[in-house]
């Protein structure tokens, strides 16, 4: 039997332990094979090492919660107990077809050959670029792979970021503080996570920084270790931003960079960092590249048709611009030829 002692410092015992030690009794009831004894400002835990570790983790989370909110309630204890049990309920996923099981029991897996290629590339490389049109599954597959890595305890946290670029609207005119202003830009990430992780557990992850979702600017100066890190909408990064992001990689991190060349919202005179990074890094060994196409679009059937129509439209526009440029160059060469003809006639 192992014994561990936790000392409560700068803590009101009645606010932490509850009336008649109800909070500790609730915790003890969840672990009947261990003993949890409260004496003064010390809590002693006796039992086998695996349970002692779990109880210590829960108590540490409760102490952190107390310092943040000033009180521990029976609901607080229940929340952390439920979150801890959820950890144990996570099944280590080994199936080659299933990425992760959704929050409602559904199976999340690749639906197209390129999506499967993306899964294989993430498994093989520590840095992967995924390029392709809207709806091709870049973000969803990447988030699913991040959740899988967390559930399989391959990483300790998930960090997801997007550049905040104003696409026709000004952030300054949006109501609320900075979080309120940027959250709409990160909504697709929240939606994907909610499909894969139960809401209560997801709240626990957010509160304890197991999952972080933040604008790209917040990544500066950090070293991202033992984490699955995803940069979404990377076509809207500048060359300096994407270089900054990639150089945050820690020795035990896995990094995904997603983008769509056709949806660049940067000012016209600003070069996309994603396009530059692909050109600079295309021959670097150890980096994976996956190109998604309109055939990978798995949203409403009309989305594929819309993407296809716009792709053809952009190709026609590009051909027209090339033709106009070529005709313009020819017109600049005409005057000298005419002047030379006039000299002959003279």
C-alpha positions as CSV (number, residue, x, y, z in Angstrom):
1,X,0.0,0.0,0.0
2,X,1.2,3.5,-0.9
3,X,0.6,6.7,1.0
4,X,0.6,10.2,-0.2
5,X,0.0,13.5,1.7
6,X,-1.3,16.7,0.1
7,X,-0.9,19.9,2.1
8,X,-3.6,22.6,1.6
9,X,-1.9,26.0,1.7
10,X,-3.7,29.4,1.6
11,X,-7.0,27.6,1.5
12,X,-10.2,28.0,3.6
13,X,-10.8,24.4,4.8
14,X,-14.6,24.8,5.1
15,X,-14.8,26.2,1.5
16,X,-12.6,23.5,0.2
17,X,-13.6,20.4,2.2
18,X,-17.3,21.3,2.4
19,X,-19.6,21.1,5.4
20,X,-18.6,18.1,7.5
21,X,-16.0,17.2,4.9
22,X,-18.8,16.3,2.4
23,X,-16.5,17.0,-0.6
24,X,-13.8,14.6,0.6
25,X,-16.4,12.0,1.5
26,X,-17.8,12.3,-2.1
27,X,-14.3,11.8,-3.5
28,X,-13.7,8.8,-1.1
29,X,-16.9,7.2,-2.2
30,X,-15.7,7.2,-5.8
31,X,-12.6,5.2,-4.8
32,X,-13.8,2.6,-2.2
33,X,-10.5,0.6,-2.4
34,X,-8.5,3.6,-1.2
35,X,-8.5,5.6,2.0
36,X,-8.8,9.4,1.9
37,X,-8.3,11.0,5.3
38,X,-8.5,14.7,6.1
39,X,-6.7,16.1,9.2
40,X,-6.3,19.8,9.6
41,X,-4.8,21.2,6.4
42,X,-3.5,17.8,5.2
43,X,-5.2,15.2,3.1
44,X,-3.7,11.6,3.3
45,X,-4.3,9.1,0.5
46,X,-3.7,5.4,1.0
47,X,-4.1,2.7,-1.6
48,X,-2.6,1.2,-4.8
49,X,-0.4,3.4,-7.0
50,X,-2.8,3.7,-10.0
51,X,-5.7,4.9,-7.9
52,X,-3.4,7.1,-5.8
53,X,-2.3,8.8,-9.0
54,X,-5.9,9.4,-10.1
55,X,-7.0,10.8,-6.7
56,X,-4.0,13.1,-6.6
57,X,-4.7,14.4,-10.1
58,X,-8.4,15.2,-9.1
59,X,-7.3,16.9,-5.9
60,X,-4.8,19.0,-7.8
61,X,-7.5,20.0,-10.2
62,X,-9.8,20.9,-7.3
63,X,-7.1,23.0,-5.7
64,X,-6.6,24.8,-9.0
65,X,-10.4,25.3,-9.2
66,X,-10.5,26.7,-5.7
67,X,-7.8,29.3,-6.3
68,X,-9.7,30.4,-9.4
69,X,-13.2,30.5,-8.0
70,X,-12.7,30.6,-4.2
71,X,-14.9,27.6,-3.3
72,X,-15.5,23.9,-4.0
73,X,-19.0,22.6,-4.2
74,X,-20.4,19.1,-4.6
75,X,-21.1,19.9,-8.2
76,X,-17.4,20.8,-8.7
77,X,-16.3,17.5,-7.2
78,X,-18.8,15.6,-9.4
79,X,-17.6,17.4,-12.5
80,X,-14.0,16.4,-11.9
81,X,-14.9,12.9,-11.0
82,X,-17.0,12.5,-14.1
83,X,-14.2,13.9,-16.2
84,X,-11.7,11.5,-14.7
85,X,-14.0,8.5,-15.3
86,X,-14.5,9.7,-18.9
87,X,-10.7,9.4,-19.3
88,X,-10.9,5.8,-18.3
89,X,-13.9,5.1,-20.6
90,X,-11.8,6.2,-23.6
91,X,-11.1,3.2,-25.8
92,X,-7.6,3.2,-27.3
93,X,-8.4,3.1,-31.0
94,X,-6.4,0.7,-33.1
95,X,-8.7,0.1,-36.0
96,X,-7.1,1.1,-39.3
97,X,-10.5,2.3,-40.6
98,X,-11.8,4.2,-37.7
99,X,-10.1,7.5,-36.7
100,X,-12.3,8.2,-33.6
101,X,-15.8,7.5,-32.3
102,X,-18.0,10.5,-32.2
103,X,-19.7,12.0,-29.1
104,X,-23.0,10.4,-30.1
105,X,-21.4,7.0,-30.8
106,X,-21.0,7.5,-34.6
107,X,-17.9,6.3,-36.4
108,X,-15.6,9.0,-37.9
109,X,-13.4,7.6,-40.7
110,X,-12.0,8.7,-44.1
111,X,-14.6,8.7,-46.8
112,X,-12.4,9.2,-49.9
113,X,-8.9,7.9,-51.0
114,X,-7.3,11.3,-50.5
115,X,-8.8,11.6,-46.9
116,X,-7.2,8.1,-46.3
117,X,-4.0,9.4,-47.7
118,X,-4.1,12.4,-45.3
119,X,-4.6,10.0,-42.4
120,X,-1.6,7.9,-43.5
121,X,0.5,11.0,-44.0
122,X,-0.2,12.3,-40.5
123,X,0.7,8.9,-39.1
124,X,4.0,8.9,-41.0
125,X,5.2,12.5,-40.7
126,X,5.5,15.1,-37.9
127,X,4.7,18.0,-40.2
128,X,2.0,17.7,-42.9
129,X,0.5,20.2,-45.3
130,X,-3.1,19.5,-46.5
131,X,-4.3,21.6,-49.4
132,X,-7.7,21.6,-51.1
133,X,-11.1,23.2,-51.5
134,X,-13.8,23.9,-49.0
135,X,-15.6,20.8,-47.8
136,X,-12.9,18.3,-48.7
137,X,-12.4,17.3,-45.1
138,X,-9.0,18.9,-44.3
139,X,-10.1,20.4,-41.0
140,X,-12.4,17.6,-39.9
141,X,-9.9,14.8,-40.5
142,X,-7.1,16.8,-38.9
143,X,-9.2,17.5,-35.8
144,X,-10.2,13.8,-35.6
145,X,-6.6,12.7,-35.8
146,X,-5.8,15.2,-33.0
147,X,-8.5,13.8,-30.8
148,X,-7.4,10.2,-31.6
149,X,-3.8,11.1,-30.5
150,X,-5.1,12.6,-27.3
151,X,-7.3,9.6,-26.5
152,X,-4.5,7.2,-27.3
153,X,-2.3,9.3,-25.0
154,X,0.2,9.9,-27.8
155,X,0.1,13.6,-26.9
156,X,-1.0,15.5,-23.7
157,X,-2.8,18.4,-25.4
158,X,-4.3,19.7,-28.6
159,X,-3.5,23.2,-29.9
160,X,-5.6,24.6,-32.8
161,X,-5.0,28.0,-34.3
162,X,-6.3,30.1,-37.3
163,X,-5.2,33.5,-38.6
164,X,-7.8,36.1,-38.0
165,X,-8.2,37.9,-41.3
166,X,-11.1,40.3,-41.9
167,X,-13.0,39.0,-45.0
168,X,-15.0,42.0,-45.9
169,X,-15.9,42.9,-42.3
170,X,-14.1,44.8,-39.6
171,X,-13.4,43.2,-36.3
172,X,-13.6,46.6,-34.6
173,X,-17.3,46.8,-35.3
174,X,-18.1,43.4,-33.8
175,X,-19.6,43.5,-30.3
176,X,-17.8,42.1,-27.2
177,X,-14.2,41.6,-26.1
178,X,-11.4,40.1,-28.2
179,X,-12.6,36.5,-27.5
180,X,-16.1,37.4,-28.6
181,X,-14.7,39.0,-31.8
182,X,-12.4,36.1,-32.8
183,X,-14.6,33.1,-31.7
184,X,-16.7,33.3,-34.9
185,X,-13.6,32.7,-36.9
186,X,-12.8,29.6,-34.8
187,X,-16.4,28.2,-34.9
188,X,-15.6,25.4,-37.4
189,X,-13.1,24.1,-35.0
190,X,-15.5,24.1,-32.1
191,X,-18.1,22.4,-34.2
192,X,-15.7,19.6,-35.2
193,X,-14.7,19.0,-31.6
194,X,-18.3,18.9,-30.4
195,X,-18.9,16.0,-32.8
196,X,-16.1,14.0,-31.3
197,X,-16.0,14.7,-27.6
198,X,-19.0,14.9,-25.1
199,X,-19.8,18.5,-24.1
200,X,-19.0,18.1,-20.4
201,X,-15.7,16.5,-21.1
202,X,-14.9,19.1,-23.7
203,X,-15.6,21.8,-21.1
204,X,-13.1,20.1,-18.8
205,X,-10.5,20.0,-21.5
206,X,-11.0,23.7,-22.3
207,X,-10.8,24.7,-18.6
208,X,-7.7,22.7,-18.0
209,X,-5.9,23.7,-21.2
210,X,-5.9,20.2,-22.5
211,X,-7.4,21.7,-25.7
212,X,-6.5,25.2,-26.7
213,X,-8.1,27.1,-29.5
214,X,-6.5,30.5,-30.2
215,X,-5.7,33.1,-32.9
216,X,-2.3,32.6,-34.6
217,X,-0.9,35.8,-33.0
218,X,-1.1,34.0,-29.6
219,X,1.4,31.4,-30.7
220,X,4.4,33.8,-30.8
221,X,7.1,33.0,-28.3
222,X,5.8,29.6,-27.4
223,X,7.4,26.1,-27.7
224,X,4.7,23.6,-28.4
225,X,5.8,20.2,-27.0
226,X,4.0,16.9,-26.6
227,X,1.1,18.3,-28.5
228,X,-0.9,17.9,-31.7
229,X,-0.9,21.3,-33.3
230,X,-3.1,22.4,-36.1
231,X,-3.0,25.6,-38.2
232,X,-6.2,26.0,-40.2
233,X,-6.9,28.4,-43.0
234,X,-3.2,28.8,-43.5
235,X,-3.6,30.5,-46.9
236,X,-4.4,33.7,-44.9
237,X,-1.0,33.7,-43.1
238,X,1.9,36.0,-44.1
239,X,5.3,34.4,-44.8
240,X,6.5,35.7,-41.5
241,X,3.5,34.2,-39.6
242,X,3.7,30.7,-41.0
243,X,7.5,30.6,-40.4
244,X,6.9,31.7,-36.8
245,X,4.2,28.9,-36.4
246,X,6.4,26.1,-37.9
247,X,9.3,27.1,-35.7
248,X,7.2,26.6,-32.6
249,X,7.5,22.8,-33.0
250,X,8.7,21.0,-30.0
251,X,10.6,17.7,-30.1
252,X,7.5,15.6,-29.4
253,X,4.9,17.5,-31.3
254,X,3.0,16.7,-34.5
255,X,1.9,19.7,-36.7
256,X,-0.8,20.0,-39.3
257,X,-1.1,23.0,-41.7
258,X,-4.3,23.2,-43.8
259,X,-5.2,25.7,-46.5
260,X,-7.1,26.5,-49.6
261,X,-5.3,28.4,-52.4
262,X,-8.6,29.6,-53.8
263,X,-9.8,31.4,-50.6
264,X,-7.0,33.9,-49.9
265,X,-8.5,36.9,-48.0
266,X,-5.2,38.8,-47.6
267,X,-4.8,42.2,-49.2
268,X,-3.8,42.0,-52.9
269,X,-0.3,43.2,-52.3
270,X,0.3,40.7,-49.6
271,X,1.8,37.3,-50.5
272,X,0.3,34.2,-48.9
273,X,2.7,32.5,-46.5
274,X,1.2,29.1,-47.3
275,X,2.1,29.3,-51.0
276,X,5.6,30.4,-50.2
277,X,6.1,27.7,-47.6
278,X,5.0,25.0,-50.1
279,X,7.6,26.3,-52.6
280,X,10.3,26.6,-50.0
281,X,9.8,23.2,-48.3
282,X,8.6,21.0,-51.1
283,X,12.0,19.1,-51.3
284,X,12.6,18.9,-47.5
285,X,12.5,15.3,-46.3
286,X,10.2,14.4,-43.5
287,X,7.4,16.8,-44.5
288,X,4.2,15.4,-46.0
289,X,2.0,17.0,-48.6
290,X,-1.5,16.0,-49.5
291,X,-3.5,17.6,-52.3
292,X,-7.3,17.3,-51.9
293,X,-9.6,17.8,-54.8
294,X,-13.3,18.6,-55.5
295,X,-13.8,14.8,-55.6
296,X,-13.1,14.8,-51.8
297,X,-16.0,17.2,-51.0
298,X,-18.3,15.3,-48.6
299,X,-20.8,18.1,-47.7
300,X,-24.1,18.7,-49.5
301,X,-24.0,17.4,-53.1
302,X,-24.3,21.0,-54.3
303,X,-21.1,22.1,-52.6
304,X,-19.1,19.9,-55.0
305,X,-20.9,21.5,-58.0
306,X,-20.3,25.0,-56.6
307,X,-16.6,24.4,-56.0
308,X,-16.3,22.8,-59.5
309,X,-18.1,25.8,-61.1
310,X,-15.9,28.4,-59.4
311,X,-12.8,26.4,-60.3
312,X,-13.7,26.5,-64.0
313,X,-14.6,30.2,-63.7
314,X,-11.2,31.0,-62.1
315,X,-9.4,29.0,-64.9
316,X,-11.3,31.0,-67.6
317,X,-10.5,34.3,-65.9
318,X,-6.8,33.3,-65.7
319,X,-6.8,32.4,-69.4
320,X,-8.5,35.7,-70.2
321,X,-5.9,37.7,-68.2
322,X,-3.0,35.9,-70.0
323,X,-4.6,36.6,-73.4
324,X,-5.1,40.3,-72.5
325,X,-1.6,40.5,-71.3
326,X,-0.3,38.9,-74.4
327,X,-2.3,41.2,-76.6
328,X,-1.1,44.2,-74.6
329,X,2.5,43.2,-75.2
330,X,1.8,42.9,-79.0
331,X,0.2,46.4,-79.1
332,X,3.3,47.9,-77.5
333,X,5.5,46.4,-80.2
334,X,3.3,47.8,-83.1
335,X,4.3,51.5,-83.1
336,X,8.1,50.8,-83.7
337,X,7.2,48.6,-86.7
338,X,4.9,51.3,-88.1
339,X,7.6,53.9,-87.7
340,X,10.1,51.7,-89.5
341,X,7.6,51.3,-92.4
342,X,7.1,55.0,-92.7
343,X,10.9,55.5,-93.0
344,X,11.0,53.0,-95.9
345,X,8.3,54.9,-97.7
346,X,10.1,58.2,-97.1
